[in-house]
Amino acid sequence: MHPSIPRLLRKTVLLALLAMPSAAWSADGKAGENRDEIVVYGRALEQVGVATSGSEGVVGYADFEKRPISRVGELAENVPGLIATQHSGSGKANQYFLRGFNLDHGTDLAGFVDGAPVNMRSHGHGQGYLDLNFLIPELVERIDYTKGPYHAADGDFASAGSLRFVTKNRLSQPFFEVTGGSFGYWRGVAAGSADTGQGTVLAAIDGTLSNGPWVLDEDLRKVNALVKYSTPDWSLGLAGYSSRWTSTDQVPERAIASGLIPRFGFIDPDLGGRSGRVALTFNGKAGNTTFTAYAIGSRLQLTSNFTYFLDDPVNGDQFRQIDRRGVFGGSVSHAFDAAGIAWRFGGDTRWDRIGQLGLYRTSAGTVTATVRQDQVDEYGGGLFGEARINATSRLRLVLGLRVDAIGYNVRSGLAVNSGKGSATIVSPKAALAWKAGDGVELYANYGQGYHSNDVRGATITVDPASGDPANRVPVFARSRGAELGLRVERGPLNVSLVGFWLDLASELVFVGDAGSTEPNDASRRFGTEFALFWRPLPGVTVDGTAAYTRARFRGVAPGQAFIPGATPFVLGGGISASMTPSLTATLRIRHFASAPLIEDNSQKSDATTLMNLGVYREAGRLRLGIDVLNLFNARDPDITYFYASRLRGEPAGGIDDRHIHPVEPRQVRVTARFLL
């Protein structure tokens, strides 16, 4: 046992008991009961007559409560067609893939938790950085998701889709849970709630230690905590997160093939990072008006080395990125009926106060030079309006309009890269829903949206690494898309089928690894998605999703149209069956196909297929679970890149090669949950 384990468990239990002294007792003094506990499968909720597109939906806690996952970011995979991978340690934001996008760490996927945005604008590592590691899975009540730029309430980063996580206000019973598993994995969770005054207090703490299967121990140390007070009309939550880890990044395949390193080996031993987040979130409602306010403190320190000795054959190419900021903002929405039309108006505002945004050269984990260091104020807001018109008893028309503006002030260590400015974008939306029969609805959608670019790219004049002149980029990259959809809800069967088209005016990005902009061309994506949720027998659920996308650059030279990392086919799903009232088994599959790695498609990644198994048994106040991750011990890549790198002793100029981060091998995790 790791020497830190007893300390972690003692702290977890102590903090849980201090935070929840009365959580095991209801107001009448009886032991905690399942008084509010209802098994709700979000995928089974009726969307016909409610949804405005065939691709939006809801996932409830019961959908993923008994579902084996290896990391928190995989909660996002509850959205049909979405894949979350990892290439640089468990404390870093996942890499996301959806609708033919390599979304990097969230550039076109918007994430929210209790109404507060998670994506980070003008981030030190990547635009739209979407780190979900602060979530405690057991406290997620539901996930509301949309896809495409058709929804007026969705603004920045939502071109491919959006995720809205809602945490619980109360638990039916307090619990303590401990998990032990392969490769030094330990996790302890304690949570509970208690009625007090006119509301409910919920508190939870979650601690994780892990070494992973890597030759170089990951040495992950992560702690999450949440305290939340809720009444029927408002809630106030305080969440904290801290993590540190050593990372084994992607490695060149030639190093494995030559025997220089094993499959789970490393090139640079001094990589890894530290991450932290503190968030205060307020949600309220008054009649038909809802509002959210938040204050978030966020920090990231990440040390990486992808090319080894390509640029600096003596000291190596190691570098460090730092992002430290405060994010402040809120949103409001009001709905009312007038002239037979359901109206909704709203707005949101946000200010990112970025105190340190830095890129540094390092050697053996020590800073040796500053490439660039900036301070940025980025502020913005959006207004939207939406009208829902019932043209007939079966036909609904939804018209929406959104206006967004961003202003910025970049104060760069290199004065010529400083500057101020602003930009505005208008995004119209439209949806048509026709109820063709009982439980059957057809949809047609059109919309425009956007993702913002790093505002340092809007003020840049000189490349800070090379000193060469640099081209500026616009603040907004517009998207435009359409979708046709079908939804069928018949008793225990829910099915949806959509076909979509999505254009992005430009995939210009600011590359945090280099501190400069990287031009990319306009793109177009066509695709189709199928999703199924079926309860064929009591206690048995089957869900599945399949998505195909054709993604290409537009207006480029012949043979150069493939978009690197754009996975064309995704398949996922599983079956969960209650063998007895107290015994449940779950089997799941996750597959994403080979993808182009460069524009001419001459280099491709290998496909990845994983299966996970979970078995869970209830025994009074005790629940035991066994998860087998990567059941068949697949040796596939979790993610693959193709670029030039140079190992010691290799010729100048480096060698073009595939670089992979392998999926973790088969591992077993055993969980015991105690209801208090």
Sequence and secondary structure as in RCSB ss.txt:
>XXXX:A:sequence
MHPSIPRLLRKTVLLALLAMPSAAWSADGKAGENRDEIVVYGRALEQVGVATSGSEGVVGYADFEKRPISRVGEL
AENVPGLIATQHSGSGKANQYFLRGFNLDHGTDLAGFVDGAPVNMRSHGHGQGYLDLNFLIPELVERIDYTKGPY
HAADGDFASAGSLRFVTKNRLSQPFFEVTGGSFGYWRGVAAGSADTGQGTVLAAIDGTLSNGPWVLDEDLRKVNA
LVKYSTPDWSLGLAGYSSRWTSTDQVPERAIASGLIPRFGFIDPDLGGRSGRVALTFNGKAGNTTFTAYAIGSRL
QLTSNFTYFLDDPVNGDQFRQIDRRGVFGGSVSHAFDAAGIAWRFGGDTRWDRIGQLGLYRTSAGTVTATVRQDQ
VDEYGGGLFGEARINATSRLRLVLGLRVDAIGYNVRSGLAVNSGKGSATIVSPKAALAWKAGDGVELYANYGQGY
HSNDVRGATITVDPASGDPANRVPVFARSRGAELGLRVERGPLNVSLVGFWLDLASELVFVGDAGSTEPNDASRR
FGTEFALFWRPLPGVTVDGTAAYTRARFRGVAPGQAFIPGATPFVLGGGISASMTPSLTATLRIRHFASAPLIED
NSQKSDATTLMNLGVYREAGRLRLGIDVLNLFNARDPDITYFYASRLRGEPAGGIDDRHIHPVEPRQVRVTARFL
L
>XXXX:A:secstr
  TTHHHHHHHHHHHHHHH TTTTB TTS B   TT     GGGS  TTT SSTT EEEEHHHHTT   SSGGGG
GGGSTT EEE SS TTS  EEEETTEE TTTTTEEEEETTEE  BTT SSSTTB   TT  GGGEEEEEEEESS 
 TT  TT SSEEEEEEE S  SS EEEEEEEGGGEEEEEEEEEEEETTEEEEEEEEEEEE  SSSS   EEEEEE
EEEEE SSEEEEEEEEEEEEE    EEHHHHHTTSS TT  S SS EEEEEEEEEEEEEEETTEEEEEEEEEEEE
EEEE SSBTSS TTT S EEEEEEEEEEEEEEEEEEEETTEEEEEEEEEEEEEEEEEEEEEEETTEEEEEEEEEE
EEEEEEEEEEEEEEESSSSEEEEEEEEEEEEEEEEEESSGGG EEEEEEEEEEEEEEEEEEETTEEEEEEEEEEE
EE  THHHH  B TTT  B     SEEEEEEEEEEEEEEETTEEEEEEEEEEEES   EEETTTTEEE    EEE
EEEEEEEEEEEETTEEEEEEEEEEEEEESS  TT  B TT   EEEEEEEEEEEETTEEEEEEEEEE   BSSTT
SSSB   EEEEEEEEEEEETTEEEEEEEESTT    EEEEEEEEEB TTS TT EEEEEEEE    EEEEEEEEE
 
